[in-house]
Amino acid sequence: MRRIAVVVNPIAGMGGRVGLKGTDGKVSEARERGAKQRAPERAREALDSLAEVGRDIEVVTYGDPMGATIARDAGFDPAVVGEPADTDQTTSADTRVAVRAFVERDVDCILFVGGDGTAVDVAETLEELDADTPMLGVPAGVKVYSSVFGVSPRAAGRIVATFEETEPAEVNDIDEDAFRGGEVVTELRAVATVPVAEQRQSAKQLGGGTVETLAEGVAESVEDGVTYLLGPGSTVGAIKERLGFEGTTLGVDVWRDGEVVALDAAESDILAALGDRNVIVVSPIGGQGFVFGRGNQQLSPAVIERCGIEVVASRRKLDQLGALHVDTGDPDLDAELAGWLKVRVGRYERRLVEVLA
């Protein structure tokens, strides 16, 4: 029997759709902006997948809202090894206490739900205990820079149920205040043991290469009356410069008819700015290859469904990627977006690339 530990950071990712680019120290502000929890839903997706694939799986978890009810709703009869100090406002300390309890129960793998901050809590606690327990993340945070996550919640559930080998992987975190200011400052926080699996995401790469001709091609093709949603990253940043404005490096900017409609827009700002014709311009995130669901959660399913999509990338970046990925949080939309996509790689050139959900 395989014993899987499950711990959920219930506030992970709340800042994404409201434009906060992270939730560390910003939970109250996120709630004031109308943010809703997304981690519990993604935890349930992972556990549903675990239940479908796994045979003879025992689930060990922590008290609500960090996993117990979600595990039961997925059909498991979990062993609950503790309770958070404050059920209304869980902290990283609760995650670390949970991990210690999991190690005492000799679990086979820790499935955590959150972002890079949660990954740090799990990995650093395992290092303190000198434990080589494998860990794997269900991506639910705004920042997902580390290579310790499944490419989607369902993939994470399948991996922990079926993996046979493990390998070391880096756990990185970034300074959220610097991130909000448009600067990425990364720090290696730990090296974790993770399952070997094709559907585990790669560590995010920063920077891109020369994309001048690509940016020129996009700028030349813009149409009057169309609202353009320009995503984060250096590649789309070059397009913003070509259009004549300094955009936000890590945010979503809205542009129409030669004018900036909104800078660093949250989901609500974007929905309010949409017109009759809308186009999202995005580039896959570094070495991970995610088009949606990493660092651009403002481009929510409600936004995507009202837009055309233009994916742009340098040839070098595509050469490094086996495929592209989507993880919008809406399985039906992910399935609709999956398939073969023409990605703009130059002024006129496009390359056919597979998109996986």
C-alpha positions, 0 to 999 in steps of 0.5 A: 500500500502506498501512503500519500500525505496531502497538505493544502495551503488554502490561500495559495494563488488568491492574489493572481487574478486580482493582480497582486502577483502573489499572496505573501503578506497580501491576503487581506488586500486580496480579499478586499479586491474580491479574490477567491480561493483556488487551492481547494478546487485544485487540490480536489482535482489532484485527489480525484485523479489520485483516486482514479489511478491509485490502487491501495492508496492510504491518504494522510492529511492535516485538519481543515482547511488544509486537506481533511474534508477535501480528501474525504470528498474525493472518496478517501478515509484519511488519517488526520494527523493534526489541526492548524493553530487558527483555522481562519488564517493558516500560516507557513508554520502550520505547513511545517508542522504538518510535514513533521507529522507526515514524516513521523507517519513514514509516508511515501510521498508528500503531495502539497498544494500551493506555490513556491512559498509552500514548496519552500516550507515543505522542502526546508522542513524535510531538510531539517529532519534529514528526511529523503521523503519525495515531495510533489506540488499541485500548482496553485500559487501565482509564482511557480518557478520550481521544478517540483510541481506537476504540470497540472493538478490531475498530472500531480495526482497521477504521478504520486500514485504511479511513480517508481523512481526519484531524482533531486530538483531545485526549489526556488522562490522569488522576492514578491515585493521585487516581483510586484515592482517588475523585477525577478529576484530568485533564490535557491532555497532547497534541493528536494527529492521528487518523482521522476515523471514526464509531466513534472514541470521544468524549472522556469528560465528567465530571459529569452533572446532576440525577438525584434523581428517577431515584435515588429511583425506583431506591431505591424499586424495590429488592427483598429478597434481591436483590444489587445491583452499583452501578457508578461515576459520579455518577448511580449515586452519587446512587442509593447516597446514596439507599440510605443509604450513601456509596459509592466514586465510581469503583468498584463497590459491592455492596449487599443487604438494606439493607447494604453487602456490599463497597465498591470491589469487585474482580471476585473480590469481586463473584463471591463476593458474588453470590446467586441474584438479582443486578442490575447498576446502571450509567450510561453513561460521560459523552460516550462512552456505554459501558455496559460496558468503560470504568472498570468492568472489574470487571463482567466477562463472568463477572459480567454473565452472572449478573446482570440489568442496569439502565441509568440516565441523565439525559435530558440525557446521553442527548440527547448520545449517539447510541447506547450501546456495550458492549465487555466483551472477550467478542464473543459477550456484546457481541452478546447485549447489543447491540440496543434497551434501555430506559434509566431516565431518571426515577422511572418513565420509561424511554427506548428507546436502541440499544446497539452492540457 
